[in-house]
Amino acid sequence: SNTEKCPVGHYCPLGTYLPEECPAGTWSILMTRDNAQQCQNCTAGHFCPAGTADPYACAPGSFSNQPNNMMPAQCDPCTAGRACPLQALLAPSQ
């Protein structure tokens, strides 16, 4: 099968040997994907540009309670008066 060596962050459509990036907002660590629907949704607290093999955490000072973020700008700045000391937060701390 051509999908056995498909690069992480990509899928390889059946019948081709050309890897395609998992769409922005999704990711894949597996090397056996053959369509974009098999790429996993990016988890809340993270962002996933196209071709992501492992979700990137929202940086300290930010958070995100929404899945499928595509870029770091989709991580929300910490709410005034709250703390966001860690990466990949879903919500600011009290």
For each residue, the residues with C-beta under 8 A, 3 or more apart:
1: 4 32
2: 5 6 12 14 15 16 17
3: 6 11 12 14 31 32 33 34
4: 1 31 32
5: 2 31
6: 2 3 10 11 12 19 31 32 33 34
7: 10 19 31 53
8: 28 29 30 31 53 54
9: 21 22 27 28 51 52 53
10: 6 7 19 20 21 22 28 33 51
11: 3 6 19 20 22 28 33 34 35 36 38 39
12: 2 3 6 16 17 18 19 20 33 34
13: 16 18 20 34 35
14: 2 3 34 35
15: 2
16: 2 12 13
17: 2 12
18: 12 13
19: 6 7 10 11 12
20: 10 11 12 13 36
21: 9 10 50 51
22: 9 10 11 26 27 28 33 36 39 48 50 51 52
23: 26 36 39 50
24: 48 49 50 70 71
25: 41 42 48 68 69 70
26: 22 23 36 39 40 41 42 48 52 68
27: 9 22 39 40 42 48 52 53 54 55
28: 8 9 10 11 22 33 38 39 40 52 53
29: 8 53 54
30: 8 33 38
31: 3 4 5 6 7 8
32: 1 3 4 6
33: 3 6 10 11 12 22 28 30 38 39
34: 3 6 11 12 13 14 38
35: 11 13 14 38
36: 11 20 22 23 26 39
37:
38: 11 28 30 33 34 35
39: 11 22 23 26 27 28 33 36
40: 26 27 28
41: 25 26 67 68
42: 25 26 27 46 47 48 52 55 67 68 69 70
43: 46 55 67
44: 64 65 66 67 90
45: 57 58 63 64 65 87 88 89 90
46: 42 43 55 56 57 58 64 69 88
47: 42 55 56 58 64 69 70 71 72 74 75
48: 22 24 25 26 27 42 52 55 56 68 69 70
49: 24 52 56 70 71
50: 21 22 23 24 70
51: 9 10 21 22
52: 9 22 26 27 28 42 48 49 55 56
53: 7 8 9 27 28 29
54: 8 27 29
55: 27 42 43 46 47 48 52
56: 46 47 48 49 52 72
57: 45 46 87 88
58: 45 46 47 62 63 64 69 72 75 87 88 89
59: 62 72 75 87
60: 84 85 86 87
61: 77 78 84
62: 58 59 72 75 76 77 78 84 89
63: 45 58 75 76 78 84 89 90 91 92
64: 44 45 46 47 58 69 74 75 76 89 90
65: 44 45 90 91
66: 44 69 74
67: 41 42 43 44
68: 25 26 41 42 48
69: 25 42 46 47 48 58 64 66 74 75
70: 24 25 42 47 48 49 50 74
71: 24 47 49 74
72: 47 56 58 59 62 75
73:
74: 47 64 66 69 70 71
75: 47 58 59 62 63 64 69 72
76: 62 63 64 79
77: 61 62
78: 61 62 63 82 83 84 92
79: 76 82 92
80:
81:
82: 78 79 92 93 94
83: 78 92 93 94
84: 60 61 62 63 78 89 92 93
85: 60 93
86: 60 89
87: 45 57 58 59 60
88: 45 46 57 58
89: 45 58 62 63 64 84 86 92 93
90: 44 45 63 64 65
91: 63 65
92: 63 78 79 82 83 84 89
93: 82 83 84 85 89
94: 82 83
